[in-house]
Amino acid sequence: MKPLIVAAAAALLASHGALAASAACEDAATGKKLAGAARTSFVKKCDEDAAAACEAKAAEKKLSGAARTSFVTKCAADGSGLSADSAAAACETRAVAKKLAGAAHDSFVKKCVTDVAGAAP
């Protein structure tokens, strides 16, 4: 019974991380001005790539069990698993949403991308 509960909890945490990655991927798709099937395809691939990158990082750190699940969830949530292009597009979308222009826009995007890269475990 306990393994079943642990598996269910792990699946729930993993799905939460996937939702967070999906939000970042949606931002990236918006930044690239994608729509329709291209957007759907991009978001799906972005989510898969982010999850795979986070899983690879967890394996690299030799994590298992709850520590692995927690790490992968946090990695996906903070966007650490996103590619540089996806992270840049997501940061670009945030800058546009904040209605930044000129040097403030450029500075924000640069810092945002640096923060995402620095957050990568």
Steps between C-alpha positions, in 0.01 A plus 500: 500500500782742587671461160172583329460818706861602436457441127181706495670785687797489262268513199314796647824690563630418154180623339528827696850547360374426151233768540762751605722408206197528274438857618858594417469325164173682433682828572774399258241414232335839552839669471556322168146603391399141422138398450296190425674171427846661503437632852367166624794313352751750640352489853489119499863471389609773741329318792661171401844659464470678836391181677779299336759763594382501862499120513853494357618748761345287774674190364827692480464586868413135572173595672228246569162476669350810655818703451489429126130583476547824691801599291327430168188687610700806609715486187194496274325769705784751484561438132848359550427226251412741220735549207672836468271595210186410693622685809583808294158494334328463838700793639417705190129433556526610863674823394223574249235424763668750733492753213875556517677675212851596399782452746263392780363223274846383397629507857199308630530227234875467554459468879205261464695266268802517732278417800348200321847378398629557855204314649593191302621253762 
